Amino acid sequence: MPLFTLALRFPETGDQSRNVRERHRNYLADLRDDGKVVAAGPWGRDHGALIVYQATDGNEARAMMANDPYVVRGCA
């Protein structure tokens, strides 16, 4: 199954992303349990994150990305 990556960049203030972090982490944990997230983690000091998804195609990967609470809430 193909792998897809998402590089998230957070705004310089990062306040909003910190408020949504727990929902984001729970979302990724659920996807990981379903075998859809291969790897994920932050870089720097709240500057962003990298997520590697396993999906059947680009449409499935885009849907997972679009439903991430960070993306939904406009934090990244």
QUIMO-V889172 format. One record per backbone hydrogen bond with DSSP energy under -0.5 kcal/mol. NH is the residue of the N-H (numbers start at 1). CO is the residue of the C=O. E is the energy in kcal/mol with one decimal. If there is no record, write none. Layout:
BEGIN
nh=NH co=CO e=E
nh=NH co=CO e=E
END
This chain:
BEGIN
nh=4 co=53 e=-2.6
nh=6 co=51 e=-2.4
nh=8 co=6 e=-0.7
nh=8 co=49 e=-3.1
nh=9 co=76 e=-0.7
nh=10 co=47 e=-2.5
nh=11 co=75 e=-0.7
nh=18 co=14 e=-1.9
nh=19 co=15 e=-1.4
nh=20 co=16 e=-1.0
nh=21 co=17 e=-0.8
nh=24 co=20 e=-2.2
nh=25 co=21 e=-2.8
nh=26 co=22 e=-2.4
nh=27 co=23 e=-2.3
nh=28 co=24 e=-2.4
nh=29 co=25 e=-2.3
nh=30 co=26 e=-2.2
nh=31 co=27 e=-2.1
nh=32 co=28 e=-2.8
nh=33 co=29 e=-2.4
nh=34 co=30 e=-1.4
nh=35 co=32 e=-1.7
nh=36 co=31 e=-3.2
nh=37 co=31 e=-0.7
nh=38 co=36 e=-0.5
nh=38 co=52 e=-3.0
nh=39 co=52 e=-1.2
nh=41 co=50 e=-1.8
nh=43 co=48 e=-2.2
nh=46 co=44 e=-1.2
nh=47 co=43 e=-1.3
nh=48 co=43 e=-0.9
nh=49 co=8 e=-1.6
nh=50 co=41 e=-2.6
nh=51 co=6 e=-2.4
nh=52 co=39 e=-3.2
nh=53 co=4 e=-3.4
nh=53 co=51 e=-0.6
nh=54 co=36 e=-3.0
nh=55 co=2 e=-1.9
nh=55 co=53 e=-0.5
nh=61 co=57 e=-2.0
nh=62 co=58 e=-2.8
nh=63 co=59 e=-2.0
nh=64 co=60 e=-2.1
nh=65 co=61 e=-2.4
nh=66 co=62 e=-2.9
nh=67 co=63 e=-1.5
nh=68 co=65 e=-1.3
nh=71 co=68 e=-0.8
nh=72 co=68 e=-2.9
nh=73 co=69 e=-2.4
nh=74 co=71 e=-1.3
nh=75 co=70 e=-2.9
nh=76 co=70 e=-0.9
END
